[in-house]
Amino acid sequence: MWKKASAIVIPTLIAIGIVGYMLYRVWDDLLLTLEHAVIPFLFAAVGICVVAWVLRGFRYRFILNGLDIRESLGFSIACIFVSQTANLIIPARLGDFVRMLILKHEDDATYSQGFSSIVVERVFDIIMIAVLGAVALPFVLAVLDVPDWFITVIIVPLAAGGVFFAVLLWSGRLKSENRIVVAIQRMLDEVKQVSLNPRALLTLGGSSLLIWLVDVLVCYAVVLMFRESVPFAIVVLAIVIGNLVKAVPITPGGVGTYELALALTLGLAGTPVATATLIAVIDHLVKNLVTLVGGVGSIYYFGDWSMDLLRKAFSREIEKEETFGR
């Protein structure tokens, strides 16, 4: 019981501690900065964020179609909303596995198909946001120095993506009677089926790049809300670093680590600490609140059974037999 509670409580306390410390050290300046905020840009940020979710739904529907799972755009958006809402509560991105349960309940999809759909989405997310960072980096380096670890954070996902696709190409040679190896082979075959053809690479790559550009625009609207003249390339780099750091599942939803990375990057461009902190906190707050509202609405969309699935995921009741079975 204690292990289950601590797995949620400790990461949550870390997240609260990071954000709390960031706000505390600039509290007096925060209040003054808020007085000069241009509120219409906040509503613009919310609207842009909603557009990003629609784009994510289009991409996920394409992934599901590649797995021979035919669903509507509304279903695809709701499916992601519920799993991402779960990720705001439980650590290590375990909320993603809620999608496996939804697909099994609604389409009798295998756990392997559900897991493969998540892998494809995450791989293209990480690779394309790193590509975006690689494109923005030369423009940023032309005007300011960035820490060496920024470059490492961008290069590592690109290299890992190359290795991943190399493994996909090689995976057809893998033969074994071992039950776990067979399950991994099946998952790799499904990922290859969805992503390793010219049309899929173009569609998934292009849609993923567009999704992250829209995500950058959310942050840029928040920057304009505080009347800061931050170059667009630096906002791009801030979002890239924030999300790549957030991909390491230290806290639920990356709360705390995302804000810290975003504020640090904006600070390099000369943005005042209080303003950079507010931009980082409000940007993530907008995105998380839209996720939460969408998640609640999606639970009503699916019906009462989706609450039972969430409880099952929170209590980690997905049996190994089911996961490695059909």
Sequence and secondary structure as in RCSB ss.txt:
>XXXX:A:sequence
MWKKASAIVIPTLIAIGIVGYMLYRVWDDLLLTLEHAVIPFLFAAVGICVVAWVLRGFRYRFILNGLDIRESLGF
SIACIFVSQTANLIIPARLGDFVRMLILKHEDDATYSQGFSSIVVERVFDIIMIAVLGAVALPFVLAVLDVPDWF
ITVIIVPLAAGGVFFAVLLWSGRLKSENRIVVAIQRMLDEVKQVSLNPRALLTLGGSSLLIWLVDVLVCYAVVLM
FRESVPFAIVVLAIVIGNLVKAVPITPGGVGTYELALALTLGLAGTPVATATLIAVIDHLVKNLVTLVGGVGSIY
YFGDWSMDLLRKAFSREIEKEETFGR
>XXXX:A:secstr
 HHHHHHHHHHHHHHHHHHHHHHHTTHHHHHHHHHT  THHHHHHHHHHHHHHHHHHHHHHHHHHHTT    HHH
HHHHHHHHHHHHTTSSTTGGGHHHHHHHHHHH   HHHHHHHHHHHHHHHHHHHHHHHHHHHHHHHTTS   HHH
HHHHHHHHHHHHHHHHHHHHGGG     HHHHHHHHHHHHHHHHHSSHHHHHHHHHHHHHHHHHHHHHHHHHHHH
TT    HHHHHHHHHHHHHHHTS SSGGGTTHHHHHHHHHHHHTT  HHHHHHHHHHHHHHHHHHHHHHHHHHHH
HH THHHHHHHHHHTT   HHHHS  
